[in-house]
Structures are given as C-alpha cells and as structure tokens.
Amino acid sequence: MPANAKDKKYGQRLLGIAQDFVKTATEAVLSVVPEEQRHQVTHAVEATAKEARERMAAAMEGTGTTISRMGRNVRGSKPAAKASKKAAKKSAKKAARRKASKKKK
C-alpha cells in the first residue's frame, strides 16, 4: 500500500472519530442545557466545528489531499474501481437499449 493511501486511510479514521466525538459532545451538552438556550449552544458548536474544519484544511494544504476527499473511498482511484465503473456504464447502456427495443414493439 502506498504511503499516501495509508495516510488517507488514517485520516479517514481520524475524521470519523472526530465526527463521533463532536456529535457525542453536542448531545451531552444539549442534554444539560435549558430549552431556551439550545439554539445558542448549537450555533456555538457549529461555529467551533467550522473553525476546526478551516484549520484542518489549512494544515492539509500541500499534502495532496483535502477534507472532502478523505471521507471518500481510498480505493477509488485504482484500476479495479475504474473497471467496475466502466462495467456499470456498459450494463446501463444495455438496459437502455433493451428498454428502447421494448418500446418499439
């Protein structure tokens, strides 16, 4: 496995852990906050998450990957994935042809 793929996989895991942590923390905080102030708390958490995302994006600059790419399948660029995409396209074309011929009859 190439080093960058390993890093991406590690990044994916980190991102997953971070998202779970934020979700759990938000739920925990909201459970003890009075109803009237929940909106403010949610807003504050979202602002903090946005800031963290921006910092993360800045830290990843020059590494050849982005946050949005980290969440996707690491194997997406390998030839096998390309072949399966091609096969899916081919079968879709076949189905469309079949459908068209049914309409003619």
JOTA-V523514 format. One record per residue. N is the residue number from 1. PSI is psi in whole degrees, -180 to 180 (none if undefined). Layout:
# JOTA-V523514
n=N psi=PSI
n=N psi=PSI
This chain:
# JOTA-V523514
n=1 psi=127
n=2 psi=155
n=3 psi=-41
n=4 psi=-32
n=5 psi=-39
n=6 psi=-44
n=7 psi=-41
n=8 psi=-44
n=9 psi=-42
n=10 psi=-42
n=11 psi=-41
n=12 psi=-46
n=13 psi=-44
n=14 psi=-43
n=15 psi=-43
n=16 psi=-45
n=17 psi=-44
n=18 psi=-43
n=19 psi=-42
n=20 psi=-42
n=21 psi=-46
n=22 psi=-43
n=23 psi=-49
n=24 psi=-44
n=25 psi=-43
n=26 psi=-46
n=27 psi=-42
n=28 psi=-43
n=29 psi=-45
n=30 psi=-27
n=31 psi=-24
n=32 psi=-8
n=33 psi=138
n=34 psi=152
n=35 psi=-41
n=36 psi=-28
n=37 psi=3
n=38 psi=-39
n=39 psi=-45
n=40 psi=-44
n=41 psi=-46
n=42 psi=-44
n=43 psi=-44
n=44 psi=-42
n=45 psi=-43
n=46 psi=-41
n=47 psi=-42
n=48 psi=-42
n=49 psi=-40
n=50 psi=-43
n=51 psi=-43
n=52 psi=-40
n=53 psi=-43
n=54 psi=-42
n=55 psi=-43
n=56 psi=-43
n=57 psi=-41
n=58 psi=-39
n=59 psi=-29
n=60 psi=-5
n=61 psi=135
n=62 psi=-1
n=63 psi=-7
n=64 psi=9
n=65 psi=165
n=66 psi=168
n=67 psi=-44
n=68 psi=-35
n=69 psi=-28
n=70 psi=-34
n=71 psi=-15
n=72 psi=171
n=73 psi=129
n=74 psi=-31
n=75 psi=7
n=76 psi=-21
n=77 psi=-3
n=78 psi=155
n=79 psi=-35
n=80 psi=-40
n=81 psi=-39
n=82 psi=-43
n=83 psi=-41
n=84 psi=-35
n=85 psi=-43
n=86 psi=-43
n=87 psi=-40
n=88 psi=-42
n=89 psi=-44
n=90 psi=-45
n=91 psi=-33
n=92 psi=-40
n=93 psi=-44
n=94 psi=-45
n=95 psi=-41
n=96 psi=-40
n=97 psi=-43
n=98 psi=-44
n=99 psi=-42
n=100 psi=-41
n=101 psi=-32
n=102 psi=-40
n=103 psi=-39
n=104 psi=-38
n=105 psi=none
